[in-house]
Amino acid sequence: MEKTYSKFRFSQEEKSMMQDAIIQYFEEERDEKLGIIGSENLLDFVLELIGDKIYNTALDDAKKFYKRSLEDLESDYYGLYKD
C-alpha cells in the first residue's frame, strides 16, 4: 500500500529504501542506533517539513525547461519557412 507524504507517493519498497538509508546514516555518521519506527518518523517529519518546497521547486524547473523547449520549437518552426 502506498503512503502519501504531502504531494509525494512512495511505494513500500521506496519507503523501505529511504528508511534503510536513514538508519545507515545514523549508524555511520552519528554512531547512533535508529530503528524502523524512528526512521519512519524522521522520514515523515522531513518530508512534511521540506517536501512541498522540493516539489514546487521541481515544478518550477520543469516549467522553465518546457518554456525553453517551446521557444526552441517556435524558432525551428519559423526556420522551415522558405524565402
Number of C-alpha atoms within 10 A of each C-alpha: 7 12 11 11 16 14 11 12 12 14 12 12 11 12 16 15 12 16 22 17 13 20 19 17 15 16 13 11 8 9 10 12 12 18 14 13 10 14 20 19 13 15 17 15 13 12 17 14 12 11 17 15 12 12 14 12 12 12 12 11 12 12 12 12 11 11 12 12 12 12 11 11 12 11 11 11 10 9 9 8 7 5 3
